[in-house]
Amino acid sequence: MNKKNIIIIVIVIALVALPWWRINQNSEFFVEGLMSHLSHLGDWTYQDHSTSISGDISIEGVQFKPRGYQDIIRVESITVTTDARDLLFTKSTDLLVKLPPELTVNFNQVKVVNPQSELQNNILKSNYFPMVLGYLGAFGCGDGTEPSFTSEQWQAMNGSEPVFDVKLTYALLEDDYSIDFNININSPDNWYTTWSGGLIRPNDDERLAFHDTIIDTLYYYYADQGFNEKRNQFCGKDQQSTFAAYRLNSSEALQQILRVYAGGEMSPKLANQYQRSLQPQVEYNAILKLKQPKYIFEVADWSQSELFKNSDIEAALGEQEYQDIKLSKIDHLDLDIETLRVDMEQRQKIREEREAQANKPKELIRQIKTHVGGQQKREYTLTNWSDAIGQSVKIKTKRGRPIFGTLKAINDNQVTVSTRFKSGDATINISRKDVLSISIAR
């Protein structure tokens, strides 16, 4: 082998080895930067990480201690989908402090270590909110507060603590002020949920942050994967051993709470829809339009009841059309004397509590400006949808909840997209007449 060939081989090896070394080296800074951003939620530790040639990073042996708790959540691994070019060409110092404009993060096999801990008890008391919306059918069955199921009831229904796979995706839009996000939460044999929406940044600083972003609308999706059947069997045992008896009792228990706390009640149609939402294998969508735009950290501090109180809600069961969730006036003529007495006593108690609260010193209320940075929100919306085939897109439909995925095909009748669903990917077809717009997700 002559000297010239040796030089060529050395150059080729260098061209391959140096970028790979650079990607590996920078991945360490990226992981440290990611953990630093997540530290707003609590303390994170991990054992090791590895990087693929495509830029995907796997962080192994993760433990998370939520802020305000001493209890540990174990995460088997965190996988991060990045662009290898970002790892190759971005300064290491920037990777420590700056998030990329788009990112996909998977938290795999998430579970509370100690099922008897304060953290787990508080999760159960909140009916797994915000992972799941709607109290999981605790009305008329749960013996806990607000209502909720007790630890003993959860153990009888589920046997073991749920395990979760969480996928977070976000993308900064072209105006540099708007961020689309999508969170998928999969609990095998229990439920699958999705939260999605858009955030508005207060400025176009290249250093991306979420804590001070503003939100005005949330989209929610729920698909039962076995929990409703287990709950229905448990709750039906003490109620004539039938699901029909449980769902009627649950609906009436919810009605009583609405009469006392909200001063209204479900219409017969809405009550029927609620009962149907308790069925096994049910799916439903909801749009929660906040009555006033809020900072994301304010919404994150809300309880489930506060979220409902501060939102105008539309919902759709299965493939039905969306309908406004509004309470009707209470039909007192339709209530028996005992129900009226209980309602009046509880309303009087609530009035006294509210009067006591109103007499406390007022806190300074901060106004939130919805006009951010003098810029109007705009999106890169396509006029020729076929141009986006093979790309990551956001599809807005008449059904409200945006769909994120890879556009596969378009014809005169339908749009085909591959999207994340439960534990894998699914190909879905959307009627073209139901599609309002298709935007490039950067």
N, C-alpha and C positions, 0 to 999 in steps of 0.2 A: 504494500500500500504506500503510495507516494505521499509526499508532504502536503500536496494540494488537497488530496482526498481527506487526509486527517483534519486539515483546517476546516473543510466543509462539514465534516461530522461534528466537530467541536462546536461550530456555529449553530448547527441544527439542534444539538443537545441544549445549547444555551438558550435558543429561541423557545424551546419547550419547557426547560426546567425553570428559567427565571420567572416567566409568568405564573407558573404553578407555585413556585416559592412565594411570589408576591401575593397571590390569592390566599394561600395558607396563612401567611404572616398577617395580612390585613383582616382575615376572618377573626383573629383573636381580638383585634381592636373593635370590630363590629359587634361581637358577642358582648364585650364589656360595655359598649355603648348602649346596646339593647337592654341589658340588665339595669343600666343606670336609668334609662327612660322608664322601665317598669317599676323602679324603686318608689315611684309615687304611690303605688298600691301596697307596698310592704317590702320585706327583706327577701332577697333571692340568693340562692347558692346553687352551684352545679359542680359536677365531678369532672366532666371532659366535654370536648366538642370535636367534630370532624367536618371536613368540607369536601364536596364533590367538585369535579372539574367544571360543572355547569354553574357553580356558585351556591348551590344549596348547602345549608348548614344544619347539622344535627347536634343539639345540645343535650347531653345525657345526664341522668341522675339529678334532676332538678328538685329542689325543695323551696317552698314559698311560705313565709310567715306573714299573713295579712296584717296591715296596720291596725293596732289596737288589740291584737291577740298574741298569745304565746303558743298557739296551736299551729301545727304544720300541715300544709297541703303538699302531697307528693305528686310530682309530674314525671312520668316515666321518661319522656323526652319532649323537647321542643324542636320542631323542624321549621326552618325559615327558608322561604323561596326568594332568592335575590337574583340580581343580574350580575353575572361574573365580571362584567365590565366595570361595575361599581366597585367591586373589590380590587380590581386590577389597577384602576386609574385614580381612585379617590385617595386623598391624603389620609394617612392613618389618624392624624389629629381630628380630621373632619368626621371620620367614622365613629370616633368616641363621643361626639357631641351632636351630630346631625342624623336625623332619620332620612331614609331615601324617600323620594316622592311617591312611591308605591311599594307595597310590601304585603306578603302573605305569611302568616305565622300560625302554625298548628301546635296546640298544646295537647299532647297525647296521654291518655290514661290518667286523668286527673282525679284524685281521691283524697279526702280528709284522712289523715293517718289514724287518729283516735276517734272512733265513732261515738265515744262518750264525752267528747270535749265540749267546751262552751261554744266553740265555733260551729260544730256540727249541730248542737242544740238550737243555736240561733238560725242556722240555715233551715232546719226543720220548721221552726216557728214561723218563718217567712214563706213557707210552702215553696222553697227553692226559687223565690223571686230574687233577682231579676232573670235568672235562667229560664224560668217558666212564668207566664202571666196567667192569672185567672184563678188562683187559690187551689187548683187541682181537685176541685169537687169536695172541699172540706166542709162546705155548708151542709148542715143537717147530719153530719157524721163525725167530723173532727171534734175531739174533746178539748183541744187546746184553745188558746186565745185568738181572737181577731176574725175568723176562726182558723184553726190549723189542726193537723193531726199530731197527737203526742208521740214521743219516741217509741212507746210500746205499740202504738197503732202502726207506725211506720215499719217496725220490726215484723209485725204480724202480716202486713201487706207485702213487703218487699224481701224480707229475710236477710238481705245484705245491703250494704250501703251502695248507692249508684256510683258508677264510674262514668266520667265524661270525656269526650273528645271535643275540643273547641278549636274552631278555625276562624281567625281574624284576617280580614282583607280590607285594605284601604287604598285609595288612589287620589292624589292631588290633581284637581282638574286644571285646565289650561289657564283659567283666570288667576290662578295662584291664591285665590281666596276661599275656594270651595273644596271640601274633601268628602268623597263618597266612602261609606264604610259598610261592611257586611260581617255579621258574626253568626256562625253556625255552631249550635250546641247539640251534640248527639250523645244520648244516654241509651245504649243498647238495651232492648227489652223494656224500655220505659217511654221515652219521648224523643222527638227531634224538633228543635226550635230554631228560628232565624230572626235576628234583629237587623234592620238595615235603615239607612237614611243618609242625610247630608249634613255636614258641619260647615259653619262659616267661620273663617279665621278673622281676627281683628286687624291683621296686617299681612303683607306679602313677604315677610321675613323668610329668607332661605332656610333658616333653622326651624324645622317643623315641630310644632307642639300641639297638644290636644286639650290641655287642662283649661285654657281660656277660650275655647271655641264655643260657638252658639248653635243651638239646635231648635227647630220649631216643629218638626214632624218625625215620627217614628213609625216604621212598618214592622209588623210582627206576623210570624207564621208558626203554627203548631201542628205537628203530626204525631198522633198517638202510635206507640210501638209496643204496647203491652201493658202499660201502667193502668189504663182505664179498666181493663178486664180484671186486674188484681184488686183494684180499689172497689169496683162494683161488687165483686164476690164478698169482700170483707164487709162493706157497708150494708149489703143486703142481708147479712146473717141475722141482725137484730130487728129487721124490718120485714117481717113476713117472708124472709128468705128470697126476696125477689128484687131484681133491678128496678122494676117499675115502681115499687114502693119507695125505694131509696131515692130515685130521681124526683118523685113528687115531693117527698119530705125535704130534699135539698133545695128545690125550687121555692118552697114555702119558707124555709129558713132564710134564704137570700131575700125574699120579699120582705120579711119582717125587719131585717137589717136595713134595707133600702128605705122602708117607711120611717124608721127611727132616725137614721143618719143622713138621708138624702131628701126626705120629705116627699117621696114619690114611690112608685112601684112599677114593675114590669107589666107591659101589656100582655094579654093572653098569647099573642104571637111571639113576643120576645121571650116570655116564660117557656114556651114550647121550644124555641131555639136553644135556650140554655139547657133544657133537659136533653135535647139531642146532642149537645156538645159533650155530654158525659158518656156517650156510647163508645164502645171499643172501635179502634182504627179510624177515629174521626180526624178530620183536617179542617182548620179554619185560618182565616187571615184577619188582621185588624190594622186599621190606620188610626194612629193617635196624634191628632193635631193639637199641639200645645196652645192653650188660650193666650199665652204670651211667650215669645221666644225666651229661652233661658240658657245660661251657661251650662255646659255639659256637667260640671262638677255639682251644680245645684240639682240637676235631674238625678244624678247618681246618688244623692243623699236622700231622695224621696223614698217613702214606703210605697207599697203597691196601691194603697188607698189614696195617697197623695197624688200619684200619677193619674189615677182615674179622675180624681176631683179636678185636676188642672188640665184636663184634655177633653176635646170633643172627639168622639170615637165613632168610627164606622167599622162594621165587621161583616164577614161573609163566611158562611158555613159551607164547606166543600166547594162545589162549583156554582153556588148561588151568587146572585148579585149582592153588592155591598148595600147595607142599610144602616141608617143612623141609629146609634144606641142612645135613645132618649127615654126618660121615665115618664109615665103617665101620672095624672093626678090620682090620689088615693080614693078608691071607691069605698067610702065608709059604710055604705048600706050593705056591702057584700061581706063585711067582717063581723064575726061573732063578738059578743060582749067581752069575753075573756081576752081575745086578741086585741080589742080596742083598749082595754084596761092596761095590758102589758105595754102596748105601744105608747100610750100616754105617759106612763110612769118612766119609760126609758127616754122619751123625748124631753120630759122635765129634767131628768138627770143630765142630759146632754146640754140643755140650755144653761143650767147652773154651772157646768164645767166651762162652757164657752164664755159666760159672764166673768168667771174668775180669771180666765185667760186674758180676756179683754182689759181687765183692770191692771194687768201687769205693765211695767214700763215698756214703752214702744222701742223697738230697735230701729236703727237707721235702715231704710229700705233703699237699695241701690237700683237705679233705673238702668235698663239694658237697651243700648242703642242697636237698632236693627239695621241701620244704614252704616255699613262697615267700610272704613277706609276710603269713602267717597267713590267706591266702585260698585257697579251692579253685577250681580251673579250672572254668569253666562256659561254655557257648555258648548263643547265642540260636537254639535249635533249634525249627523250626516243627512244629506239630501238623497244621495244614492246609496242605499243600504248595502248593496252588493259589494261596495268598496271595502266593507268591514269583514267580509268572509275570511275566517281563519284568525281573526284578531279577538282580543278581549273586549267585551262590550258591556254597556248597561242598557237594558231594554225597559222603557216605561210603557206600561199597559193600562188599559181602562180599569183593570182590577186593582190598581193602586200600587202594590208592592213592586219595586223595581227588581228585575232579574239580572244577575251578574253571571257571565260565562263566556264561552267561546262560540262565536257565530259560525255555524256549520254550513247552512244552506238557506236559500230564499227562493220561493216560487210565488205564483200568483195567489195562492191560497194560504200559505203558512210560512212561518219563520222557524228554523230549527236551530236550537242552541244546546251546547253541552254545558251543564252546570253541576256544581257540587250538591249532592243530596244524600243525607244520612251518612253512611260510612264510605260512600264511593261517589262516582260521577254518574249522572243520568242525562240522557238525551231527551229533550222535551220539544214538542211542537206547539207553537202559539199561532192561533188564527191571525192572519195578517190584518184583518179589520179591527182586532183588539189591540194592535201595537200603535202606540202614540208616537214614539220616537226611538231611535237607536243612536247611542253616543259611544264614541271611542273611550274606553277606560285606559288611561295612560299607564 
